């Protein structure tokens, strides 16, 4: 199969996996795609563009003509945990995994139901989008399967601490926000109230329109922990609109309160995790050279 991967994927993989690993995987991608198409007995319609930041999505058809999507991702992007989470949710609130139970599992590929990739919750007015998002994410918060190997919130965030400190070391102006975010993390982890299965990267663009259900979540980066951690990324959604609004800071604080109340999450814990995740995202973006993205996230964090 000859094709050019979407440039969005090419740019983002270097940040996610490192330039050398990204180049190696992208070089093997045509062969990996051929193998995955054959293993799943599907035919290619087209490559989904611009696609995601960590995976290539092929729009395909199964032998009976049913449309589906074949997602290919490097190991660093977590396709194995994603498969395990989708299998556990079994289509409840999330895209349905179509891998045959008796088929050999391709480490890099997942076959899922095809959704309307061009229509996400971001196409709705903000208030309606947040309402729909709350209904979807509530469904995903279930007990993890017995004997699972998902990492925890504590484990994932522990890996993020040193890069955040390093960013503050390079730019002392970041130190107050980084210190506040790390202090919030330490306090929150001392008394974590629950350990449910989380989406891990839940936001409006990760909820797509479907046929089987109006809206379904995609692209989980699953882990276990408290619901406030999962909800924290949704609080920061449409941050560019919030920053541009004269009442953005007040709107952000109202959003924390409203989401906490509607999903019965402790407001202080949601604020703390929102602060941590915004600072982590902002420092990571600055380190990767995405200055505008980083500044938006950090300005948002300053409001909290």
Backbone as a ProteinNet text record, in pm:
[ID]
protein_1_A
[PRIMARY]
XXXXXXXXXXXXXXXXXXXXXXXXXXXXXXXXXXXXXXXXXXXXXXXXXXXXXXXXXXXXXXXXXXXXXXXXXXXXXXXXXXXXXXXXXXXXXXXXXXXXXXXXXXXXXXXXXXXXXXXXXXXXXXXXXXXXXXXXXXXXXXXXXXXXXXXXXXXXXXXXXXXXXXXXXXXXXXXXXXXXXXXXXXXXXXXXXXXXXXXXXXXXXXXXXXXXXXXXXXXXXXXXXXXXXXXXXXXXXXXXXXXXXXXXXXXXXXXXXXXXXXXXXXXXXXXXXXXXXXXXXXXXXXXXXXXXXXXXXXXXXXXX
[TERTIARY]
84.7	0	88.5	75.8	154.8	71.4	117.3	45.2	138.9	98.7	170.2	90.3	148.6	74.2	42.3	-70.9	-106.7	5.3	30.1	138.5	116.8	-8.4	-35.9	22.1	8.2	61.9	213.9	271.6	417.2	477	416.4	468.6	451.4	336.2	304.5	379.5	407.5	473.1	613.7	681.1	814.1	810	708.2	691.8	652.8	566.1	513.2	613.4	679	764.2	913.4	949.4	1088.8	1111.4	1197.6	1215.6	1262.7	1357.9	1411.4	1306.3	1234.8	1131.6	1017.2	981.5	873.7	913.1	1035.6	1081.2	1085.1	1128.8	1135.4	996.1	900.6	764.7	698.1	714.9	655.6	713.4	840.8	901.1	839.1	793.8	731.7	580.7	525.6	380.3	310.2	358.9	290	281.6	389.5	388.1	295.5	297.5	207.9	62.1	32.1	-105	-147.8	-60.5	-92.2	-120.1	-35.5	-52.3	-184	-217	-339	-463.6	-461.3	-574.8	-597.9	-489.7	-500.3	-546.6	-489.3	-523.4	-669.9	-724.2	-864.4	-960	-907.4	-990.5	-1079.8	-1018.7	-1092.7	-1028.3	-1107.6	-1057.8	-1056	-960.8	-941.4	-1035.9	-1102.5	-1175.4	-1082.1	-1027.9	-936.6	-870.2	-764.8	-697.7	-774.6	-796.7	-867.2	-769.9	-801.2	-715.2	-799.4	-746.7	-608.7	-575.4	-675.8	-651	-604.3	-552.2	-510.9	-365.7	-323	-186.1	-95.8	-154	-71.4	-102.3	-190.4	-227	-271.9	-262.5	-316.7	-449.8	-553.7	-685.5	-720.5	-747.5	-788.7	-937.9	-1011.6	-1153.2	-1163	-1224.2	-1221	-1361.2	-1370.6	-1495.2	-1464.8	-1551.5	-1537.8	-1589.1	-1572.2	-1607.2	-1754.9	-1841.4	-1984.8	-2025.3	-1927.8	-1954.9	-1976.7	-1975.5	-1995.4	-1878.5	-1905.6	-1795.1	-1733.5	-1604.9	-1532.4	-1412.7	-1337.5	-1215.5	-1103.3	-987.3	-870	-767.9	-734.6	-645.8	-509.8	-404.5	-268.4	-189	-121.7	-47.6	78.2	185.3	306.1	282.2	366.4	348.6	348.4	428.7	437	305.1	217.4	87.7	-16	19.2	-68.7	-183.5	-164.5	-277.6	-325	-235.3	-276.4	-368.8	-333.7	-429.5	-559.6	-551.4	-673.1	-763.6	-705.7	-784.9	-852.1	-776	-830.6	-946.3	-932.9	-1039.8	-1163.5	-1144.9	-1260	-1330.9	-1254.3	-1315.3	-1396.6	-1346.1	-1416.9	-1544.1	-1537	-1657.5	-1760	-1712.6	-1800	-1905.3	-1862.4	-1953.2	-2038.1	-2028.4	-2108.2	-2042.6	-2091.9	-2037.5	-1914.4	-1860.3	-1736.8	-1752.3	-1663.9	-1662.5	-1646.6	-1711.9	-1711	-1589.7	-1522	-1409.5	-1463.6	-1412.8	-1462.8	-1364	-1250.6	-1156.5	-1227.5	-1210.4	-1271.2	-1203.6	-1282.7	-1223.5	-1118.7	-1135.3	-1043.9	-934.7	-931.5	-831.2	-701.4	-585.7	-459.2	-457.3	-412.9	-413	-287.7	-307.9	-196.4	-167.2	-45.7	-12.5	-39.3	-23.3	-29.6	-164.3	-260.4	-382.5	-508.2	-609.2	-739.8	-845.8	-939.3	-1052.6	-1173.2	-1231.9	-1345.1	-1456.5	-1574.4	-1685.8	-1652	-1705.5	-1678.6	-1778.5	-1725.6	-1806.6	-1792.3	-1863.2	-1851.7	-1735.9	-1616.3	-1495.8	-1494.2	-1572	-1571.8	-1669.9	-1746.4	-1847.8	-1820.8	-1763.8	-1739.2	-1828.1	-1819.5	-1897.3	-1859.1	-1741.2	-1701.4	-1789	-1869.1	-1959.5	-2084.5	-2105	-2222.8	-2191.8	-2294.5	-2272	-2212.9	-2135.1	-2057.9	-2143.2	-2252.9	-2334.8	-2389	-2436.5	-2488	-2376.1	-2258.7	-2145.3	-2103.5	-2097.6	-2059.2	-2162.2	-2289.1	-2395.4	-2381.8	-2362.1	-2347.1	-2219.3	-2112.1	-1985.7	-1999.7	-2069.5	-2088.4	-2164.2	-2263.1	-2338.4	-2254.8	-2164.2	-2078.9	-1973.3	-1902.2	-1791.5	-1843	-1964.1	-2022	-2032.7	-2062.5	-2077.1	-1943.9	-1836.4	-1705.3	-1647.2	-1697.9	-1640.5	-1695.8	-1635	-1677.3	-1559.2	-1587.5	-1478.6	-1390.2	-1259.8	-1171.3	-1184.5	-1146.2	-1155.7	-1060.2	-1095.1	-1009.5	-875.1	-768.3	-635.9	-585.5	-640	-601.7	-457.8	-402.6	-265.3	-260.9	-373.1	-375.4	-289.7	-218.1	-144.1	-240.5	-193.7	-276.3	-246.5	-334.5	-310.8	-178.5	-149.9	-23.9	95.9	89.7	201.2	218	108.3	119.8	171.3	116.8	158.4	300	345.4	483	583.1	554	643.8	648.2	547.8	538.3	604.9	639.8	693.5	827.2	922.7	1056.5	1056.1	983	976.7	918.6	822.8	767	871.6	945	1050.7	1160.4	1190.8	1293.8	1250.4	1122.4	1072	1083	1052.8	1064.9	1210.2	1301.6	1443.1	1493.9	1439.7	1479.3	1415.3	1296.5	1226	1173	1247.5	1208.1	1069.4	1019.4	885.7	777.3	809.1	712.3	711	812.3	828.8	707.8	643.8	528.6	414.3	382.8	274.8	313.1	435.8	479.2	478.3	525.9	526.3	384.2	293	153.3	91.4	121	65.8	118.9	249.2	308.8	260.6	239.6	186.6	43.9	-35	-171.7	-171.5	-83.2	-73.9	-41.9	57.7	96.9	-19.2	-90.8	-203.4	-315.2	-344.8	-453.8	-423.1	-297.7	-262.3	-256	-252.7	-248.3	-378.5	-487.5	-617.9	-706.9	-668.2	-747.1	-873.6	-991.3	-1115.6	-1164.9	-1110.8	-1165.5	-1063.9	-1086.4	-1000.9	-1088.8	-1149.5	-1232.9	-1154.4	-1206.2	-1144.6	-1173.8	-1069.8	-1081.2	-1045	-1101.5	-1066.7	-922.4	-884	-746.1	-716.8	-797	-774.1	-908.2	-1004.9	-1142.2	-1162.2	-1209.9	-1245.7	-1344.6	-1396.6	-1504.5	-1465.3	-1342.9	-1301.2	-1284.6	-1287.7	-1277.7	-1415	-1520	-1655.8	-1713.2	-1736.3	-1777.7	-1920.7	-1981.5	-2116.6	-2114	-2217.6	-2223.4	-2362.7	-2374.8	-2503.4	-2568.7	-2490.6	-2542.4	-2588.3	-2523.3	-2558	-2523.8	-2592.7	-2565.7	-2420.6	-2360.5	-2224.8	-2150.6	-2025.3	-1943.6	-1800	-1737.4	-1600.2	-1501.5	-1391.7	-1284.6	-1150.9	-1046	-909.8	-875.9	-917.6	-880.9	-731.6	-682.8	-549	-571.2	-626.4	-689.3	-591.8	-647	-575.8	-680.7	-639.6	-734.3	-707.6	-814.5	-800.6	-933.4	-927.1	-1049.9	-1107.1	-1237.8	-1309.7	-1265.6	-1226.9	-1186.5	-1068.5	-976.7	-863.2	-913.1	-1007.9	-1058.3	-1133	-1206.3	-1288	-1204.7	-1082.6	-999.6	-965.7	-948.3	-916.1	-1036.2	-1155.7	-1276.9	-1295.9	-1257.5	-1270.2	-1195.4	-1083.1	-997.7	-1037.3	-1144.5	-1183.4	-1215.2	-1186.9	-1207.6	-1134.8	-1013.8	-939	-912.2	-896.1	-869.5	-986.6	-1110.7	-1227.8	-1235.1	-1199.8	-1201	-1100.8	-980	-876	-918.7	-986.9	-1028.2	-1146.2	-1215.4	-1333.5	-1294.7	-1356.9	-1323.8	-1359.8	-1454.6	-1492.3	-1443.5	-1331.6	-1283.7	-1251.6	-1186.3	-1146.5	-1268.5	-1369	-1490.7	-1563.3	-1565.4	-1629.5	-1560.4	-1427.5	-1352.8	-1386.6	-1393.9	-1425.8	-1569.3	-1660.5	-1798.8	-1806.4	-1722.6	-1722.9	-1678.1	-1576.2	-1532.3	-1647.9	-1715.8	-1826.3	-1941	-1977.4	-2091.1	-2063.3	-1944.9	-1912.9	-1901	-1842.4	-1830.6	-1968	-2057.3	-2190.7	-2270.9	-2262.6	-2343.5	-2297.6	-2168.2	-2116	-2078.3	-2120.4	-2100.9	-1953.3	-1869.4	-1725.6	-1689.6	-1597.6	-1555.8	-1494.5	-1547.6	-1505.4	-1358.5	-1311.5	-1172	-1077.4	-1115.4	-1030.1	-1028.6	-1142.7	-1146.7	-1060.6	-1068.2	-985	-837	-798.9	-658.8	-605.6	-682	-636.2	-639.2	-733.6	-736.9	-612.5	-572.3	-449.7	-329.6	-316.8	-201.8	-197.5	-309	-309.4	-286.9	-336.8	-313.8	-166.6	-103.2	38.3	123.4	91.3	167.5	157.1	35.4	15.8	88.2	80.9	144.4	295.4	357	503.1	549.3	472.1	509	502	400.1	387.9	503.3	539.6	651.3	780.2	804.4	925	930.8	813.3	806.9	807.7	812.2	814.7	678.3	572.4	437.3	401.5	462.8	453.9	313.3	234.4	99.5	13.8	19.9	-56.7	-14.9	115.8	164.4	118.3	125.5	86.9	-61.5	-144.9	-288	-317.3	-256	-278.9	-229.1	-116	-60.1	-137.2	-186.8	-271.4	-399.7	-456.3	-573.9	-542.3	-426.9	-387.2	-376.2	-327.1	-313.2	-445.7	-554.4	-686.8	-730.9	-673.3	-720.3	-648.9
-118.6	0	123.9	206.1	327.9	449.3	529.3	648.9	737.7	863.6	958.3	977.3	950.6	972.6	1119.6	1152.5	1293.4	1367.9	1492.5	1569.8	1597.4	1605.1	1623.4	1508.8	1387.6	1270.4	1272.2	1306.2	1309.2	1407	1525.7	1627.6	1584.6	1530	1501.2	1380.1	1281.7	1160.9	1189.4	1285.3	1320.5	1368.1	1446.3	1494.3	1380.1	1291	1184.8	1072.7	1030	910.9	940.4	1062.3	1092.5	1081.7	1164.7	1172	1040.1	972.6	848.8	739.3	721.4	617.3	648.8	776.3	814.9	786	821.6	797.7	648.6	569	423.7	366	407.4	353.3	401.8	528.8	581.8	513.1	476.6	404.5	267.5	205	72.6	79.5	199.4	213.5	153.1	172.6	109	-42.4	-105.5	-250.9	-291.6	-213.8	-242	-231	-131.7	-114.2	-232.3	-274.6	-391.1	-514	-537.3	-653.6	-645.4	-526.7	-511	-527.9	-473.9	-491.5	-639	-711.4	-854	-932.6	-902.5	-977.3	-961.2	-842.5	-816.6	-840.5	-883.3	-912.1	-793.8	-676.8	-556.1	-491.8	-412.7	-339.8	-191.2	-120.9	20.4	108.2	201.3	308.5	428.2	479	593.1	615.2	694.1	735	851.9	847.5	955.1	1070.5	1186.4	1303.7	1421.1	1508	1509.6	1400.7	1330.4	1219	1262.9	1164.8	1192.1	1232.7	1259.7	1300.5	1182.1	1065.5	951.2	825.1	833.5	712.3	746.1	645.8	655.1	582.3	646.8	584.7	561.2	435	396.3	366.5	426.9	395.3	274.9	167.3	39.1	-20.4	-133.2	-209.8	-356.1	-415.4	-556.3	-639.1	-768.8	-856.4	-845.5	-817.3	-805.1	-664.8	-576.5	-440.7	-341.7	-388.1	-299.9	-202.6	-72.8	22	6	28.2	20.2	113.1	120.2	201.2	116	123.4	48.9	150.2	139.8	236.9	173.5	238	188.8	288.5	238.3	326.8	258.1	333.6	274.8	232.4	142.5	90.6	202.3	307	416.9	491.7	480.7	547.1	465.2	344.7	265.2	193.7	130.1	58.7	-60.4	-125.8	-241.5	-200.5	-99.2	-53.6	-1.5	65.6	114.4	-1.6	-107.5	-225.5	-284.2	-294.6	-353	-268.9	-137.3	-50.3	-60	-55.6	-64.8	-198.7	-305.3	-436.6	-438.2	-373.9	-372.3	-288.2	-173.6	-91.1	-156.9	-237	-314.3	-226.8	-110	-22	67.8	57.3	139.9	276.5	374.6	509.5	531.5	424.9	435.3	359.5	391.8	321.7	171.2	91.1	-53.5	-117.3	-202.9	-278.5	-394.4	-409.4	-512.6	-625.6	-624	-734.8	-866.1	-965.5	-1095.7	-1161.6	-1219.6	-1278.3	-1385.6	-1460.3	-1570.8	-1532.8	-1404.7	-1361	-1326.7	-1346.9	-1304.8	-1153.7	-1106.8	-965	-900	-801.8	-723.5	-612.3	-610.1	-518.1	-373.1	-341.8	-201.4	-160.2	-252.2	-220.7	-254.6	-168.3	-193.1	-171.2	-264.8	-250.1	-208.7	-93	-40.9	1.3	22.1	69.9	207.2	234.2	364.2	467.4	578.4	691.7	804.7	912.7	1030	1114.3	1085.5	1146.9	1298.1	1351.2	1495.3	1569.3	1495	1558.1	1519.7	1612.5	1590.3	1683.4	1670.5	1759.1	1905.5	1931	2069.9	2137.4	2059.4	2118.5	2176.2	2147	2194.7	2323.2	2401.5	2515	2465.5	2550.6	2506.7	2443.4	2506.1	2453.3	2314.4	2296.8	2166.8	2064.2	2105.3	2012.2	1962.2	2052.2	2010.7	1917.2	1941.2	1853.9	1713.7	1705.4	1575.1	1505.6	1582.2	1523.3	1463.6	1533.8	1483.6	1351.2	1340.4	1216.3	1099.4	1126.7	1020.5	977.5	1072.9	1034.9	961.5	992.8	923.2	772.8	737.2	595.7	521	592.2	527.1	496.1	562.2	546.7	421.1	308.9	179.3	115.8	10.7	-62.9	-125.1	-119.7	-183.1	-334.2	-403.9	-550.2	-611.9	-729	-799.5	-831.6	-814.6	-846.3	-753	-632.7	-538.4	-492.2	-436.3	-383.6	-234.5	-165.5	-21.2	49.9	154	232.6	319.7	371.5	456.3	603.5	689.1	833.1	868.5	805.7	834.1	799	685.2	642.1	732.3	765.2	848.6	987.5	1047	1183.1	1187.1	1075.8	1072.3	1090.7	1037.2	1051.9	1196	1274.6	1410.6	1513.2	1472.2	1567.5	1626.1	1541.1	1591	1679.4	1642.7	1735.7	1871.6	1875.3	2003.1	2083.3	2018.1	2087.2	2136.5	2055.3	2095	2218.9	2224.6	2341.8	2467	2452.8	2566.2	2606.6	2507.7	2539.2	2620.9	2594.8	2669.2	2807.5	2820.2	2948	2974.3	3050.1	3072.2	3134	3200.3	3259.4	3153.3	3029.2	2919.9	2859	2891.1	2821.9	2832.5	2949.9	2956.1	2863.3	2861.5	2774	2627.1	2591.7	2452.6	2408.2	2490.3	2455.6	2435.6	2523.7	2510.4	2382.8	2349.8	2228.9	2103.5	2101.3	1984.1	1969.6	2080.8	2074.9	2021.9	2064.4	2014.1	1864	1816.7	1672.7	1595.5	1640.8	1571.3	1563	1671	1672.4	1580	1583	1501.2	1352.3	1314.1	1172.4	1116.3	1201.7	1153.3	1086	1123.9	1071.2	1055.7	965.1	943.6	864.7	917.5	857.8	735.5	708.7	600	557.7	440.3	389.7	324.4	408.4	359.5	367.3	304.6	312.5	449.6	516.1	650.6	650.3	745.2	762.4	809.6	906.4	953.9	1074.8	1097.4	1213.9	1267.7	1272.9	1303.1	1452.1	1485.1	1622.5	1616.9	1731.8	1734.1	1671.3	1692.1	1637.9	1486.3	1426.4	1281	1215	1288.4	1232.9	1260.5	1152.1	1164.6	1116.9	1168.4	1126.8	985.6	906.8	770.3	733.2	612.5	558.8	480.1	400.1	314.8	397.9	509.2	602.5	741.7	842.8	978.7	1021	986.7	1029.4	915.9	894.5	788.2	838.3	798.3	839.8	756.8	818.8	751.8	789.2	720.5	758.5	761	660.7	664.4	642.6	701.1	672.2	620.8	500.5	457.6	443.2	469.8	453	441.9	417.8	407.1	517	562.7	668.1	735.2	861	931.1	1008.2	1021.7	1085.2	1230	1298.5	1438.8	1453.2	1356.2	1362.2	1358.7	1270.1	1255.9	1380	1439.5	1555.5	1681.1	1681	1801.2	1847.3	1755.6	1796.7	1861.3	1814	1871.6	2016	2047	2184	2281.5	2238.9	2327.8	2331.4	2264.8	2259.5	2399.2	2417.9	2544.8	2658.3	2626.7	2725.3	2851.4	2837.3	2955.6	3053.1	2999.8	3087.2	3153.2	3077.6	3133.5	3248.3	3226.8	3329.9	3456.2	3440.1	3554.8	3629.7	3566.5	3627.6	3720.2	3836.3	3926.2	3867.9	3776.4	3713.6	3571.2	3541.9	3404	3343.4	3418.9	3365.6	3326.1	3412	3380	3261.9	3254.5	3142.6	3011.2	3013.5	2891.9	2843.4	2936.2	2896.2	2845.1	2907	2857	2718	2693.1	2562	2453.9	2483.4	2388	2356.2	2458.6	2440.7	2361.2	2397.7	2333.3	2186.2	2155.3	2016.2	1933.7	1991.2	1918.8	1885.7	1981.5	1958.1	1859.3	1871.3	1784.5	1640.1	1616.9	1480.4	1434.3	1511.3	1474.7	1446.1	1538.8	1532.8	1647.4	1624.1	1727.7	1844.4	1964.5	2081.2	2116.3	2106.2	2139.5	2041.4	1914.5	1814.2	1835.5	1870.8	1897.9	2019.7	2122.4	2239.9	2202.6	2121.8	2083.4	2004.5	1906.7	1827.8	1910.5	2002.9	2090	2176.6	2228.7	2308.3	2223.2	2105.8	2021.5	1988.4	1945.2	1902.3	2020.3	2137.5	2254.6	2294.7	2292.1	2327.7	2221.5	2095.9	1989	2003.3	2024.9	2039.8	2162.4	2272.5	2395.2	2385.3	2328.7	2315.4	2216.8	2111	2013.9	2078.1	2159.5	2227.5	2324.7	2400.7	2493.6	2419.5	2308.3	2230.1	2176.4	2143.9	2090	2198.7	2324.2	2433.2	2481.7	2436.1	2481.9	2596.1	2710.5	2822	2871	2886.4	2940.3	2846.2	2716.9	2619.7	2624.2	2629.2	2631.9	2755.4	2869.2	2993.5	2995.8	2941.2	2935.6	2851.1	2731.1	2643.2	2705.3	2772	2829.9	2953.3	3031.9	3144	3093.7	2987.5	2925.4	2878	2811.9	2761.9	2876.1	2990.8	3105.2	3152.5	3131.5	3170.6	3085.7	2965.4	2871.9	2892.6
0	0	0	-101.8	-109.1	-72.4	21.2	61.3	141.2	154.6	238.9	366.9	483.5	607.4	624.8	688.8	710.1	783	743.3	802.5	950.9	992.5	1134.9	1216.1	1164.6	1233	1231.4	1120.3	1107.8	1209	1219.6	1312.1	1457.3	1489.3	1629.3	1682.9	1599.6	1648.7	1700.6	1638.9	1686.9	1831	1864.8	2001.9	2095.5	2048.1	2133.4	2155.5	2048.2	2054.3	2042.2	2003.9	1972.3	1822.8	1769.5	1624.5	1564.5	1628.6	1572.2	1568.9	1680.2	1685.7	1589.9	1578.6	1487.9	1343.3	1305.1	1168.1	1137.4	1234.7	1212.6	1190.6	1273.9	1260	1131.5	1099.3	976.8	853.5	860.1	748.4	727.7	835.9	826	804.5	809.9	810.6	688.2	565.1	451.8	464.7	509.4	526.5	640.9	750.2	862.2	819.5	736.5	688.4	602.3	513.4	430.3	515.3	614.6	701.2	778.2	828	906.1	819.6	698.5	607.6	578.4	556.4	527.8	649.7	767.1	887.5	925.3	900.5	936	819.7	704.7	586.4	550.7	542.4	507.4	385.3	313.9	197.9	228.9	170	200.2	119.7	188	121.3	101.6	212	203.7	338.6	335.3	458.3	518	648.9	717.6	742.2	688.6	705.6	753	841.7	889.4	989.6	1041.2	1130.7	1267.9	1343.9	1480.3	1490.2	1614.8	1641.8	1674.8	1704.6	1744	1664.9	1567.4	1494.2	1352.8	1266.5	1131.2	1130	1078.6	1071.1	924.3	892.7	758.7	760.7	671.3	656.2	564.2	615.6	546.2	537.6	464.3	459	486.8	567.5	598.7	481.3	487.7	375.9	337.4	435.9	406.4	364.7	345.3	302.9	415.7	540.7	655.4	667.4	680	700	838.1	846.4	972.2	963.3	1070.1	1073.6	1130.6	1068.7	1112.5	1162.2	1289.3	1353.6	1376	1326.2	1342.5	1425.4	1529.7	1619.3	1667.5	1690.8	1748.1	1892.3	1941.3	2076.7	2180.2	2158	2253.9	2268.9	2169.4	2176.4	2251.1	2292.7	2378.7	2311.2	2193.9	2133.8	2216.7	2289.5	2370	2484.4	2565.5	2667.3	2606.9	2492.6	2428.4	2391.1	2334.3	2299.1	2423.8	2532.6	2655.7	2709.3	2704.6	2754.9	2666.5	2534.9	2444.8	2460.3	2478.8	2498.7	2627.3	2731	2859.4	2851.4	2784.4	2769.1	2676.6	2580.9	2491.9	2424.6	2378.8	2306.6	2393.7	2525.6	2616.2	2632.3	2559	2565.2	2479.3	2420.1	2341.7	2210.8	2118.2	1990.2	2013.4	1931.8	1951.8	1884.4	1958.3	1905.1	1822.7	1699.6	1608.9	1587.3	1655.5	1643.8	1675	1589.1	1614.5	1734.3	1826.2	1946.4	1918.4	1808.4	1779.7	1679.9	1639.2	1542.1	1612.7	1548.3	1608.8	1625.9	1741.3	1771.1	1712.5	1625.8	1574.1	1674.8	1725	1834.3	1798.4	1670.8	1630.3	1575.2	1557.4	1484.2	1563.3	1551.4	1610.5	1503.8	1492.7	1403	1485.9	1451.9	1528.5	1433.4	1491.3	1410.1	1352.3	1235.7	1173.8	1224.9	1270.5	1313	1211.5	1235.7	1148	1201.1	1150.1	1206.5	1192.2	1100	1077.5	1169.5	1250.6	1336.9	1481.9	1558.2	1700.6	1781.7	1913.7	1999.3	1981.9	1927.2	1904.9	1799	1726.9	1628.2	1693.5	1821.9	1893.1	1968.6	2001.4	2091.5	2223.2	2289.1	2404.2	2513.4	2550.7	2659.8	2626.1	2504.1	2460.6	2454.7	2406.4	2396.1	2533.6	2632.6	2767.5	2828.3	2801.5	2852.3	2793.8	2663	2597.7	2645.3	2659.4	2704.2	2843.5	2931.3	3067.3	3066.2	2980	2971.9	2922.3	2828.8	2774.9	2875.3	2933.3	3021.5	3144.9	3189.6	3304.7	3277.4	3153.1	3117.5	3121.6	3097.3	3089.1	3226.5	3329.8	3463.9	3529.9	3499.4	3552.7	3625.6	3700.9	3764.3	3656.7	3671.8	3572.7	3579.2	3472.2	3473.8	3575.3	3624.6	3719.9	3654.3	3729.9	3679	3571.4	3564.3	3458.3	3476.6	3367.1	3372	3340	3352.9	3328.8	3433.4	3390.5	3486.9	3566.1	3677.5	3762.9	3736.7	3787.8	3779.4	3845.7	3958.8	4028.7	3941.3	3873.3	3789.7	3667.8	3603.4	3483	3517.7	3620.4	3654	3711	3771.1	3822.5	3709.1	3591.7	3476.9	3426.5	3459.7	3408.5	3499	3619.8	3717.2	3673.4	3637.9	3603.9	3479.5	3370.5	3256.9	3294.4	3385.6	3429.6	3505.6	3594.3	3667.8	3574	3472.4	3376.3	3299	3261.5	3189.8	3276.5	3406.4	3497.3	3516.8	3511	3522.6	3405.5	3287.1	3168.2	3163.1	3220.4	3219.8	3360.7	3442.1	3581.9	3598.6	3494.7	3507	3522.3	3484.3	3496.5	3636.1	3715.7	3843.8	3936.3	3953.4	4044.1	4003	3872.8	3826.8	3841	3804.6	3816.6	3962.2	4050.3	4192.6	4244.7	4203.4	4247.2	4193.7	4067.8	4007.7	4076.1	4104.8	4169.7	4313.3	4380.2	4516.3	4515.6	4416	4404.1	4381.7	4295.2	4269.6	4397	4471	4593.2	4690.8	4707.1	4800.6	4753.9	4625.4	4572	4583	4563.5	4566.2	4707.8	4807.5	4945.2	4986.6	4920.9	4961.1	4838.6	4746.7	4625.5	4660.8	4627.2	4676.2	4599	4480.5	4398.4	4292.7	4235.6	4128.9	4023.5	3939.8	3831.4	3700.6	3597.7	3465.9	3406.3	3359.5	3303.9	3155.6	3082.2	2941.1	2927.9	3008.4	3010.7	2925.9	2821.7	2734.6	2686.3	2777.2	2738.6	2716.5	2598.8	2563.7	2449	2408.5	2310.5	2177.5	2133.9	2004.2	2006.5	2124.6	2137.7	2145.8	2115.7	2112.4	1973.8	1898.3	1758.7	1739.2	1634.6	1596.9	1539.7	1572.1	1522.2	1474.8	1422.3	1379.8	1492.7	1562.4	1669.7	1789.1	1812.3	1919	1869.8	1920	1870.5	1889.5	2004.9	2036.2	2104.9	2064.5	2122.3	2138.9	2248.1	2276	2195.7	2156.4	2083.3	2147.3	2103.5	2138.9	2285.5	2364.3	2506.1	2528	2634.8	2686.3	2828.6	2841.8	2967	3083.5	3200.6	3326.6	3435.9	3557.1	3667	3769.5	3831.1	3930.1	3955.8	3999.3	4034.4	3915.7	3917.4	3807.3	3786.4	3892.7	3877.9	3783	3782.1	3689.3	3545.2	3516.3	3379.9	3334.8	3426.8	3392.8	3372.1	3425.5	3423.6	3282.6	3189.5	3052.4	2984.9	3017.9	2959.8	3005.9	3128	3179.2	3089.6	3034.1	2953.9	2806	2769.3	2628.4	2573.6	2445.6	2376.1	2448.9	2496.3	2574.1	2493.4	2363	2280.9	2284.9	2292.3	2302.1	2439.5	2543.4	2678.2	2691.3	2637.3	2646.7	2573	2459.7	2378.7	2439.5	2533.9	2593.6	2708.2	2718.1	2829.5	2966	2968.6	3094.9	3106.1	3039.1	3032.3	3166.7	3254.2	3384.1	3466.3	3469.2	3544.7	3482.5	3350	3281.3	3314.8	3319.2	3351.9	3492.3	3587.6	3725.2	3736.8	3661.1	3660.5	3598.4	3498.2	3433.9	3531.7	3610.1	3713.1	3806.5	3854	3947.8	3884	3762.1	3696	3667.1	3614.8	3584.7	3712.3	3815.1	3941.4	3997.2	3993.3	4048.2	3963.3	3831.3	3744.8	3748.3	3776.8	3778.4	3919.2	4019	4159.8	4189.8	4146.3	4170.2	4263.6	4357.2	4449.5	4373	4396.1	4318.7	4341.2	4463.3	4492.2	4425.6	4422.5	4358.6	4206.3	4149.7	4006	3973.2	4055.1	4031.4	4038.9	4137.6	4153	4035.1	3990.6	3875.5	3746.8	3736	3618.2	3614.4	3729.7	3737.6	3696.1	3753.7	3721.4	3572	3516.2	3376.5	3281.3	3316.3	3230.8	3231.7	3348.7	3356.5	3288.2	3307.5	3240.8	3090.2	3040.6	2896.1	2843.1	2917.9	2872.9	2868	2972	2972.1	2865.5	2843.8	2740.3	2601.8	2578.7	2449.3	2427.3	2529.7	2515.3	2484.7	2552.8	2530.4	2388.1	2332.7	2196.5	2089.6	2130.7	2033.9	1990.5	2059.5	2027.3	2123.2	2096.4	2188.7	2214.5	2109.9	2127.4	2211.3	2182.3	2260.6	2407	2429.2	2565.9	2641.8	2578.1	2645.5	2678.1	2589.2	2617	2741.1	2747.1	2861.3	2991	2985.5	3107.2	3152.4	3059.2	3099.2	3164.5	3108.5	3169.4	3310.2	3325.4	3457.6	3557.7	3512.7	3601.5	3658.7	3585.7	3635.5	3755.4	3765.9	3868.9	4000.9
[MASK]
++++++++++++++++++++++++++++++++++++++++++++++++++++++++++++++++++++++++++++++++++++++++++++++++++++++++++++++++++++++++++++++++++++++++++++++++++++++++++++++++++++++++++++++++++++++++++++++++++++++++++++++++++++++++++++++++++++++++++++++++++++++++++++++++++++++++++++++++++++++++++++++++++++++++++++++++

